[in-house]
Amino acid sequence: MKIKTVRASYDQVVGLPKPLHKKPKRPNLFFRTLIRILATKDLIPAHFTLRKEDLQGADREPCLILMNHSCFLDLEIASRIFYPKPYGIVTTSDGFVGKNWLMRQIGCIPTQKFVSDLGLIRDMEYMLKKKRTSVLMYPEASYSFDGCATPLPRKMGGLLKLLKVPVLHVHTDGAFLRTPLYNGLRKRKIRVSATLRCLLTPEQIREKSVEELDRILDEAFGFDHFKWQLENKIPITEPDRAAGLERVLYKCPHCLAEGRTEGVGAELICHACGKRYRLGELGQMEATDGTVEIAHIPDWFRWERECVKQELIDGRYLLDTDVEIGMMVDRKAIYMVGSGHLTHDSNGFLLTGCDGKLNYAQKPLASYSLYSDYFWYEIGDMICIGNQDCLYYCFPKQRGVVAKTRLAAEELFKLSMASVRGKSTV
C-alpha cells in the first residue's frame, strides 16, 4: 500500500491551513458490506476460524472493542467477526492521507500515534453515546516487531471508567506469523484464528480501580506469537522466512556489533564476525556452528532492550543520522521537504534541516513509546516524532536503527518518569 506524497518547501508546508476537526460518522452500510466481501479473499486462504467465549450479552450494545495488532489482516478479521454490526475504528491520522472521505465513510476516527489527543476521547464518547456505535481500538497503536505486545498506555483504565461501556477483547493467533512486519508482510501458509470474549462489564469497570483495570489489560495483551508457534508445533517452511529479520535482531549477541546483521533466506548473518544463525521452521534461532546465544526471538529483542537501557544509564546512547523528512500538517499528502539530521540521546529527539529553518526538539516524557515502522507505505523504514500541529516522518539513511530507537524511546521514558517520581518524594 502506498501513500500520497508531494515535494514541497518547508515554508510552503508550514503556511498550509490546519484541517478543521470533524465529528466521526457512523459507518456506511454499503462500505461495511464491501469490506466484508473483500476480506474473504484473504481470510479464506488463511482458513480463518472464530471462537466465542462468554460474551454476557455485551455484543448486543455499543461497546469498546480492544484487539491485538499484528498486520492489515486485523481489520479484515474484525469485519468478519462483527459484520453487520456498525463500529468506528480508531485509526492513525496518516491513514486518512489522500482518502479522507472514504475513511470517514468507513467510520474511522483519526488520531496521531503516541501523541496526547484529548479530542480522540471526545470522538469515542460521541460515537458510543450519541451515535450508539461501537468503537474498535488497537491499544498497542503499532504492529508488533517481535511477536509480543508493544507497551500499552498507562492509566488506560481511566478511559474505561470514563466511557462506561462493556469491553470486548479480540485475540488473534497466526496473523503475525502469516505476515510479520519485519518480513515485508510476505504471506505465509499459516492458519489464522481469533477468540472473542467479554473482558469487562460496566459493573466490573465501576468496581475496579484504574490500576486494577490496567493490570487486566496488560494480562489480556500479554502474548508471545513465537512461543505459541513452538508450543503448537506450527512449521513455517518458506525459504525466505528470515528475510528482513535484521530489522528486529539488529545486534549480534556473539560479537555485539550493531547494524551488521542481515536476513538472507532462512539465515541471519552477522557481517562483523561471520556468525550465521538459522531461523528454524518452528521459529527458533539455530546457530550453524552448533552454538547459539539466544534461541527465542522475543528473548533476543528483550536482550537488545536491556543493552539500550544500560547505554542510557551509562550516558553512551546516541542516535545520530541523516534523514529524509516528510511532514504531515493536513490529510491531503505527506509533504517531502528534503534532507535533515536526527539525533536522539538522553535529552530526547532533535530534528534539524531545511536549510536551518526546521529545528524541532521533543523531550523524553513527550510519549511512552515511538511511532516507528518498517518500509512505511513502501517508502522506507521510518521514525515519526511531532505533536498535534505537525508530524515529522524521518527516513534514516543509517541502516538498522528503527527498532533500537523505539526501544530507547520507551526505556528513556521509564527512566525519566522514575527520576520525576524520585524528585517528587524528596
N, C-alpha and C positions, 0 to 999 in steps of 0.2 A: 504494500500500500504506500502511495506517495502523498505528499502534501504540497500545496501551492506555495512556491517561493517567488520572491520578487527582489531584484537587485535595486538598491536604493542607497542614498547617502544617509548618514546619521542625522543630519539636520532635517532632511525630509521626513524621516520616521518620527523624530521627537515632536514634529509640528503637526502630526496627524491627530484628528479629533478622537477622543476616547469613546468607545461604544457605550450607549445608554443601557442600563440594566432593564431586562425584560423578565417578567414572571414566567416560570416554566409552564408548558402546556401539557394537558392530559394527552397521552399518546394516541395518535390517529389509528383507528381500527384497520384501515387499509394497509398502512405500513407495518403494523403489528403482524398482520397476516402475511405480508410479503416476506418479512424477516423469518417468520416461522417456516415458510416454504423454502426459502433459500438455505436455511440452516440444515435441511435434510441432506444436502449434498455432502456435507462434512460429517454429520452425525451418523448416517447410515454406514459409511466405511469404518467409522470408529466403533460400530456395534454398541452404541450408547444405551445404557440401562439406568433406570432410576429406582431408588429405594426410598420410600416414605416411612418415617417413624411417627411417633405420636405427635400430631400437629395441634391437638387440643382446640381445633376449630379456628386457629389463628389465621389460616389462609382464606377465611371467609370474610375478613375485614381488612381495611387498609393496614399495612404492616411495613416494618423496616426489614428488608432482606439483605443479609450480610453473606458475602460469598468470597472464597479464596480466589486469588488472581494468578492464573498460570499463562494464559495466552488468549488470542482473539476468540478461540473456541468457547470461552466462558460466556460470551454474550449469546452465542447460539444455544448453549446449554440452558441458559436462563429462559430463552424463548420457548424451548421445548418443554421446560418444566411448568411455566406459568401461563402460557397461552391458553385461552384468550384474555386472561386477567390483565388489566392495564397496570403498568408500573413505569415510573420515571427511573432514569439511570443517571447517577452521579458520574460525570464524565470530565476528563481533563479538557481544559479550555482549548488546547491546540487541536483537539478532535473536531472542533467546530470550524476550523480554518477552511474556507472555500466551500463549505457546505452547511452554513449556519441554519438556513431554512429547513433543510432535511433533518438535521439533528434535533431541531425543536419539534418537528412533526413526530419524531420517534419518541419524544418525551425526555430527551437528555437534559440534564441540569449541569451547566458548566461550572467548573471550579479550577483553581490553579493548584497543582500538586505541591504539597509541603509549604504552602503559603497560607497564613491565617486568613480565614474567609468567613466572617460572621454572616455575610449575605447568603452563603450556602445554607446555613441553618434556617434562615428565614424562608428560603426557597423550599427546603424539605418540609418545613411546617406547613407552608402554603399548599404543597402537593398533597400531603397527608390529610390535613384538616379541611381545607377549602375545596380541593378537587376530589377528595375521597379516593385518592390513588396511592398505591403502594410505592415505595422507593427502594430501588436496588442500589447497594453501595458496596464497593470493594475497599474495605478499610485499610488494606495494605497499601493502596494507592499505586503500586508499581508491580510489574511482573517479578516473580522470584528469580534471583540469579542462580541460587544453589539448590533449588528444590525445597527450601524451607521457607517459612513465613518471614516476610520483612517486618520490621517493627511497626506496631500499631500505635496510633496517637494516644498519649496518656489522657486520662480523665474522659475517655470516650463514654464511660458510664454516665457522665453528666449529660451527654447528648441523649442517651436513652431515657433518662429521667425527664428531660425537657419534652421529648416527643410523646411519651406516654402511650406507645403503641406496641403491639406484640412484635417480637423479633424472631424472624425465621433465619435459619442458618443452612447454607448450601455448601457442602464439602465435596470437591471433585477428586477423583483418583484417575490417573492415567493421562490427564490433559497436559500436564507439564512434561511428562516423558514422551508424549506423542509429538509435541512441537516445542522443545526447550528454546528459550530465548538465545542462549549462547550459540546454539547450533544453526542460527539463521532461520529459525522456525521451520526447518525441514520437517516434513511429515513422516512419521514412522508408523509401523503397523502395530499399534497399541490400542487395546480396548479401553474405552472411557466410561466411567460410571459416576454417579452423583448420589449423595444422600441428602434428603431434605428433612429437617426436623424443626420443631419449635424450641428455640433456645431459651427464650424468656417470655413470660406472660406479663401484661401490665401490672398485675398484682405482685409478681416476683420482683419486678423492677422497683416498684414502690417500697417494698420491704427491705431491699438490699442497699448497702452504701455504694458510693461511686467506686471505691477501692475494690469491693467485692465484685461488682459488675465488671470492672477491668480485668480481674483475675479470671472470671468466667470467659471473657472474650479471648484472653491470652491462651487459655486451655483449648478453646474451640479452634484457634488458629495455630496450635502447636503441632505442626505436621512435618514429615520428612519423606518426600517422594522417593528418594533413592533408597531409604530404608524399607519403604513399602514395596518397592520393586524387588529388593533382595529377599525379603520375608515371603513374598508371594511367588518368588522364582519366575519373574516375568523377563524373558530374554529380549534384548534389543540387538538384532543381528546386522543392522545396516552397517556397511563398511566405512561410512563417514561419520560414525556416531561421536567421535571426539573432535570433529572439525569445529573450530571456534572456542574450544574449551579453555584456551589461554585467556579468554576474557574473564573467566571466573578464577582459574588456577594460574594466576599471573606470577607467582613466586615459587621457585623451586625449593623444596624442603631439604634437598641434598646439598646444594651449594649456596643457597639463599639469594641467588641472583633474581632480580625482578625484571619483568618485561622481556624476558628472553625465551619464554616457553612458547610453543606453537602446537596447536592441534592439527594433526595430519592423519586423515583416515581414521583409524581406531586408536591412534597413539598420541600422547602428549610428549613432545620432545623439548628438552632444555638445551638451547644452543650455546649456553655458557659452559656447562660441564659435560654435555653429551648424554646425560641420563635420559632414558626412554621409559615412559610409563604407558601401559596399555589399558584402555578402558574396556573392562570385561563385559560380557554380554549381560551380566546381572548388575551392572552399574558400579562395580568396584574397580579401583585402580590397582594394576598389577605391574610391577617393575620387570622389565625384560631380563634384568640380571639376577632375578630371584629375590631381591630385597626391595621393600617399599616402605617409605617412612610413614605415609598416611594413606590408607586404602579408601576411606569413605570420603566422598567429595564434600559433603557439608562439614566434616571434621577438618578437612584441608582449608576450607573457607573460614572456619572459626579460628584456625591457627593463624591465618593471614590477618584476621581481625585483631587477635592478641598482639601480633607483631606491630601492627599500626598503632594500637593503643600504647605500646611501650615506646614507640618512636615519639608519640605526642608527649608522654610523660618525661622523656629524656630531652625534649626540645629539638629532636632531629628530623621530625616530619616536615616535608616540603613538597608541594606540587608546584612546578614552575615550567609552564609550557606555552608555546604559541598556539593560537586557536583561530578558527574561522568563526565569525559571530553572526547569529541570526537573532532578530528581535521580534517579539510579538506585542503589539500595542492595541490591535483590534483583531477581528476574526476574518479579515479579508485575505491575509497572507502572512507568511514568515518572511520578514524583510532581511535579506542578507546584506549587511553593511560593511563587510570587509574583514580584515585581519586584526588581531589584537593579542593580548597576553593575559593569561590567567595564572594567578598564584593562589595557593591555599596553604595556610600554616595555622599555628595556634591562635592567631588573631582573626581567622576566618578567611573569606574569599576577597580577592581584589581583581577586578577585571578592568583593563585599560585598552584603549585602541582608538580607531577612527581619527587618526592624526591628533591625538591628545584631547579630543572632545569627550570621549567616553571615559569615565572614571567612577566605577561602581564598587562599593565595599559592602560586604554582608557579614555580620557578626556571627559567631558560633551559635548563639542562642536564637537565631532567626528561625531555625527549623530543627526538628528532631531527626530528620533524615534528608536525603538529597534525591531530587529527580534526575536520574541518570538512566541511560538506555544504550542498547547495542544496535548499530545500524538503523538509527532512528529514521523512520519514514524513508528508508533507502538512501539517506544522505551520508550517515556515518555514526560512529559511536559518539555519544553526546552527554554533556553535563549541563544542567539547567539551574540557574540561580535567578533571583529577581524578587519582585514584590507585586502588589496589586496594580501598580501603574504600568509595569513593563517586565517581561520575562526575557532573559538573555540565554539563548541556546548556543553553547560553546562546543565546537567540534575540535578536540585536541589533535595536534599534529604529532604529539608524542604517543607512542604505542602502549596499549595496555594499562591505562591509568584510571579508567572509568570506575571499575569495581573498587579499587583501592580508595579512590576519592570518596565514594559513598560510605565505605567503612570508616574512613577518617572523619567525615562529617558527623556520623552517628556517634562515634566514640568521643569526639570533641564536644558534642552537645552534652553527653553524660558527664564528662569531666567538668565542664563549665557549670552545669546545674549543681553538681556536688560542691563546687567551690562557692557558689552563691549561697547554697543552703548552709555551708560551714560558716560563712561570714555572718549570716543572719542569726546564728546562735551565739555569736560572740557578745 
